[in-house]
């Protein structure tokens, strides 16, 4: 049956919990607590600072350019070399700064 014919999963207070539709099981399935969720997406080719009102826990940055880029989380600077991808779970953070002069794509995870 299609997903829109089934009720979503709720907690004891009747609020929806994080979940996804499993086509094989034909039902909604709770997301594991340790499953990262993409909270923000950004692409560009210039410096950017993103601030969040709640804590993030990871980042994935694809450096599509010919120049290295750096990003700063919790005061720690990391380099992503040209053509490389960085994927990491980090200590909780509410701000990330990317210093770039070439094209990149970034997903921030909660």
ChimeraX commands (.cxc) that place a marker at each C-alpha (Angstrom):
marker #1 position 0.00,0.00,0.00 radius 0.5
marker #1 position 1.23,3.56,-0.54 radius 0.5
marker #1 position 2.76,5.54,2.30 radius 0.5
marker #1 position -0.16,7.96,2.39 radius 0.5
marker #1 position -2.58,5.24,3.50 radius 0.5
marker #1 position -0.72,4.49,6.75 radius 0.5
marker #1 position -0.52,6.48,9.97 radius 0.5
marker #1 position 2.84,7.89,10.96 radius 0.5
marker #1 position 4.47,6.74,14.19 radius 0.5
marker #1 position 3.94,8.99,17.20 radius 0.5
marker #1 position 5.38,9.21,20.69 radius 0.5
marker #1 position 3.39,8.95,23.94 radius 0.5
marker #1 position 2.33,12.59,23.52 radius 0.5
marker #1 position 1.00,12.06,20.01 radius 0.5
marker #1 position 3.89,13.89,18.31 radius 0.5
marker #1 position 5.49,12.47,15.18 radius 0.5
marker #1 position 8.90,10.85,15.70 radius 0.5
marker #1 position 11.76,10.84,13.13 radius 0.5
marker #1 position 10.93,8.09,10.66 radius 0.5
marker #1 position 11.04,6.95,7.06 radius 0.5
marker #1 position 8.79,4.92,4.78 radius 0.5
marker #1 position 10.10,1.39,4.16 radius 0.5
marker #1 position 8.66,0.11,0.86 radius 0.5
marker #1 position 9.66,-3.48,1.58 radius 0.5
marker #1 position 8.03,-3.57,5.02 radius 0.5
marker #1 position 5.15,-1.39,3.79 radius 0.5
marker #1 position 5.24,0.76,6.92 radius 0.5
marker #1 position 6.93,3.67,8.62 radius 0.5
marker #1 position 10.11,2.76,10.51 radius 0.5
marker #1 position 11.71,4.87,13.28 radius 0.5
marker #1 position 15.10,6.38,12.50 radius 0.5
marker #1 position 17.81,5.09,14.84 radius 0.5
marker #1 position 18.95,7.67,17.39 radius 0.5
marker #1 position 22.44,7.67,15.93 radius 0.5
marker #1 position 21.26,8.21,12.35 radius 0.5
marker #1 position 22.49,11.62,11.15 radius 0.5
marker #1 position 19.92,13.84,9.50 radius 0.5
marker #1 position 20.83,16.42,6.86 radius 0.5
marker #1 position 19.70,19.71,8.34 radius 0.5
marker #1 position 21.19,22.23,5.92 radius 0.5
marker #1 position 22.63,22.34,2.41 radius 0.5
marker #1 position 24.77,25.04,0.86 radius 0.5
marker #1 position 26.77,25.40,-2.31 radius 0.5
marker #1 position 28.89,28.27,-3.45 radius 0.5
marker #1 position 32.33,29.58,-4.28 radius 0.5
marker #1 position 32.91,32.26,-1.65 radius 0.5
marker #1 position 33.37,32.47,2.11 radius 0.5
marker #1 position 30.27,31.76,4.18 radius 0.5
marker #1 position 29.36,31.46,7.85 radius 0.5
marker #1 position 26.27,29.47,8.79 radius 0.5
marker #1 position 24.76,29.81,12.28 radius 0.5
marker #1 position 22.21,27.44,13.80 radius 0.5
marker #1 position 19.85,27.84,16.73 radius 0.5
marker #1 position 20.44,24.24,17.83 radius 0.5
marker #1 position 23.42,21.92,17.84 radius 0.5
marker #1 position 24.74,20.21,14.72 radius 0.5
marker #1 position 26.94,17.11,14.85 radius 0.5
marker #1 position 28.56,16.60,11.48 radius 0.5
marker #1 position 29.48,17.96,8.09 radius 0.5
marker #1 position 30.13,16.72,4.58 radius 0.5
marker #1 position 31.95,19.07,2.21 radius 0.5
marker #1 position 32.79,18.27,-1.41 radius 0.5
marker #1 position 35.48,20.56,-2.79 radius 0.5
marker #1 position 34.61,20.70,-6.49 radius 0.5
marker #1 position 37.17,23.38,-7.21 radius 0.5
marker #1 position 40.84,23.56,-8.12 radius 0.5
marker #1 position 41.84,25.33,-4.88 radius 0.5
marker #1 position 41.93,24.02,-1.32 radius 0.5
marker #1 position 39.28,25.28,1.10 radius 0.5
marker #1 position 39.15,25.42,4.86 radius 0.5
marker #1 position 36.29,25.23,7.31 radius 0.5
marker #1 position 36.20,26.14,10.99 radius 0.5
marker #1 position 34.11,24.41,13.64 radius 0.5
marker #1 position 34.55,25.08,17.38 radius 0.5
marker #1 position 37.75,27.00,16.67 radius 0.5
marker #1 position 39.40,24.10,14.81 radius 0.5
marker #1 position 40.38,24.68,11.17 radius 0.5
marker #1 position 40.32,21.77,8.74 radius 0.5
marker #1 position 41.50,21.73,5.12 radius 0.5
marker #1 position 39.66,20.03,2.27 radius 0.5
marker #1 position 42.03,19.65,-0.65 radius 0.5
marker #1 position 40.94,20.37,-4.22 radius 0.5
marker #1 position 38.80,17.55,-5.58 radius 0.5
marker #1 position 38.40,15.85,-2.20 radius 0.5
marker #1 position 35.44,15.23,0.10 radius 0.5
marker #1 position 35.38,15.57,3.88 radius 0.5
marker #1 position 32.82,13.61,5.92 radius 0.5
marker #1 position 32.96,13.85,9.68 radius 0.5
marker #1 position 31.06,13.56,12.91 radius 0.5
marker #1 position 32.14,16.43,15.13 radius 0.5
marker #1 position 31.58,17.63,18.68 radius 0.5
marker #1 position 28.30,19.59,18.80 radius 0.5
marker #1 position 28.48,22.99,17.12 radius 0.5
marker #1 position 26.19,25.89,16.25 radius 0.5
marker #1 position 28.36,27.69,13.69 radius 0.5
marker #1 position 30.51,26.72,10.73 radius 0.5
marker #1 position 32.66,28.98,8.56 radius 0.5
marker #1 position 33.85,27.92,5.12 radius 0.5
marker #1 position 36.68,29.85,3.47 radius 0.5
marker #1 position 36.60,29.12,-0.24 radius 0.5
marker #1 position 37.58,30.70,-3.52 radius 0.5
marker #1 position 36.24,27.90,-5.70 radius 0.5
marker #1 position 33.13,25.73,-5.96 radius 0.5
marker #1 position 32.03,23.50,-3.07 radius 0.5
marker #1 position 28.95,21.71,-1.76 radius 0.5
marker #1 position 28.18,21.24,1.93 radius 0.5
marker #1 position 25.66,19.31,4.00 radius 0.5
marker #1 position 25.40,19.98,7.71 radius 0.5
marker #1 position 24.13,17.10,9.86 radius 0.5
marker #1 position 22.12,17.04,13.04 radius 0.5
marker link #1:1,2 radius 0.2
marker link #1:2,3 radius 0.2
marker link #1:3,4 radius 0.2
marker link #1:4,5 radius 0.2
marker link #1:5,6 radius 0.2
marker link #1:6,7 radius 0.2
marker link #1:7,8 radius 0.2
marker link #1:8,9 radius 0.2
marker link #1:9,10 radius 0.2
marker link #1:10,11 radius 0.2
marker link #1:11,12 radius 0.2
marker link #1:12,13 radius 0.2
marker link #1:13,14 radius 0.2
marker link #1:14,15 radius 0.2
marker link #1:15,16 radius 0.2
marker link #1:16,17 radius 0.2
marker link #1:17,18 radius 0.2
marker link #1:18,19 radius 0.2
marker link #1:19,20 radius 0.2
marker link #1:20,21 radius 0.2
marker link #1:21,22 radius 0.2
marker link #1:22,23 radius 0.2
marker link #1:23,24 radius 0.2
marker link #1:24,25 radius 0.2
marker link #1:25,26 radius 0.2
marker link #1:26,27 radius 0.2
marker link #1:27,28 radius 0.2
marker link #1:28,29 radius 0.2
marker link #1:29,30 radius 0.2
marker link #1:30,31 radius 0.2
marker link #1:31,32 radius 0.2
marker link #1:32,33 radius 0.2
marker link #1:33,34 radius 0.2
marker link #1:34,35 radius 0.2
marker link #1:35,36 radius 0.2
marker link #1:36,37 radius 0.2
marker link #1:37,38 radius 0.2
marker link #1:38,39 radius 0.2
marker link #1:39,40 radius 0.2
marker link #1:40,41 radius 0.2
marker link #1:41,42 radius 0.2
marker link #1:42,43 radius 0.2
marker link #1:43,44 radius 0.2
marker link #1:44,45 radius 0.2
marker link #1:45,46 radius 0.2
marker link #1:46,47 radius 0.2
marker link #1:47,48 radius 0.2
marker link #1:48,49 radius 0.2
marker link #1:49,50 radius 0.2
marker link #1:50,51 radius 0.2
marker link #1:51,52 radius 0.2
marker link #1:52,53 radius 0.2
marker link #1:53,54 radius 0.2
marker link #1:54,55 radius 0.2
marker link #1:55,56 radius 0.2
marker link #1:56,57 radius 0.2
marker link #1:57,58 radius 0.2
marker link #1:58,59 radius 0.2
marker link #1:59,60 radius 0.2
marker link #1:60,61 radius 0.2
marker link #1:61,62 radius 0.2
marker link #1:62,63 radius 0.2
marker link #1:63,64 radius 0.2
marker link #1:64,65 radius 0.2
marker link #1:65,66 radius 0.2
marker link #1:66,67 radius 0.2
marker link #1:67,68 radius 0.2
marker link #1:68,69 radius 0.2
marker link #1:69,70 radius 0.2
marker link #1:70,71 radius 0.2
marker link #1:71,72 radius 0.2
marker link #1:72,73 radius 0.2
marker link #1:73,74 radius 0.2
marker link #1:74,75 radius 0.2
marker link #1:75,76 radius 0.2
marker link #1:76,77 radius 0.2
marker link #1:77,78 radius 0.2
marker link #1:78,79 radius 0.2
marker link #1:79,80 radius 0.2
marker link #1:80,81 radius 0.2
marker link #1:81,82 radius 0.2
marker link #1:82,83 radius 0.2
marker link #1:83,84 radius 0.2
marker link #1:84,85 radius 0.2
marker link #1:85,86 radius 0.2
marker link #1:86,87 radius 0.2
marker link #1:87,88 radius 0.2
marker link #1:88,89 radius 0.2
marker link #1:89,90 radius 0.2
marker link #1:90,91 radius 0.2
marker link #1:91,92 radius 0.2
marker link #1:92,93 radius 0.2
marker link #1:93,94 radius 0.2
marker link #1:94,95 radius 0.2
marker link #1:95,96 radius 0.2
marker link #1:96,97 radius 0.2
marker link #1:97,98 radius 0.2
marker link #1:98,99 radius 0.2
marker link #1:99,100 radius 0.2
marker link #1:100,101 radius 0.2
marker link #1:101,102 radius 0.2
marker link #1:102,103 radius 0.2
marker link #1:103,104 radius 0.2
marker link #1:104,105 radius 0.2
marker link #1:105,106 radius 0.2
marker link #1:106,107 radius 0.2
marker link #1:107,108 radius 0.2
marker link #1:108,109 radius 0.2
marker link #1:109,110 radius 0.2
view
